[in-house]
Amino acid sequence: MATYSNMQLGTFAVNAITTAAICHPLMPDIPAGDKGISFDGHIDVMKDASERKDAFLGKVPVQVKRTGVKHFSGLYITSGAVLFVVEVDDKTNTKIFYRPTITLRAEDDN
């Protein structure tokens, strides 16, 4: 049974998401091992696979975890994000779970 470092496991997780995303009109930018303050990267959403600027629909921040998530610090400072949790087994097979996080708040203007 192989033993992998946290960096290797994180890279397997990011690679699984990147591979799944590029099968759709999505352009992932999720550096392995390079973590931002609140997010691990983002995915550009395109209307088609042309990669032209006029096909760009928006950018979605993402956070990648490879184990159970207990704390969501910083996820709600934008209008939303996608949280990915990736299981990596000892043969480096992966299974991706995801949940969009959208902040909706009713504010009292009175």
C-alpha positions, -999 to 999 in steps of 0.1 A, spaced: 0 0 0 15 34 -11 17 63 13 14 98 -2 22 131 13 -4 158 19 10 177 -11 6 147 -34 -29 140 -22 -39 176 -28 -24 174 -63 -44 143 -70 -76 161 -58 -69 192 -79 -61 171 -110 -93 152 -107 -113 184 -106 -93 199 -135 -99 167 -156 -136 167 -149 -140 204 -156 -122 205 -190 -148 179 -203 -173 208 -203 -171 245 -213 -152 253 -181 -116 266 -177 -102 256 -143 -74 277 -127 -67 258 -95 -30 257 -86 -20 226 -67 -3 234 -34 -9 272 -39 -37 283 -16 -53 317 -16 -66 335 14 -102 323 10 -102 302 -21 -79 276 -38 -86 290 -73 -114 295 -97 -132 281 -127 -141 303 -156 -175 294 -170 -178 297 -208 -208 295 -231 -188 272 -255 -154 256 -259 -140 284 -281 -120 300 -252 -128 334 -268 -133 364 -245 -169 369 -258 -177 333 -246 -168 341 -210 -199 340 -187 -183 344 -153 -157 333 -127 -166 310 -98 -143 308 -68 -136 272 -56 -122 256 -25 -108 221 -27 -107 197 3 -97 161 2 -111 151 36 -140 160 58 -147 197 61 -154 212 95 -148 249 89 -158 271 60 -138 302 69 -140 329 42 -164 312 18 -192 337 23 -174 369 15 -184 367 -21 -217 361 -39 -209 324 -39 -184 296 -45 -182 259 -51 -168 236 -24 -152 204 -37 -144 175 -15 -123 148 -32 -118 113 -19 -84 99 -29 -79 62 -22 -45 44 -18 -45 36 -55 -51 73 -63 -86 67 -76 -107 98 -69 -144 106 -63 -155 142 -64 -183 157 -43 -193 193 -46 -217 218 -31 -223 254 -44 -224 279 -16 -245 310 -23 -250 338 1 -285 351 3 -294 376 30 -326 395 36 -317 429 49 -341 452 68 -340 486 52 -360 502 80 
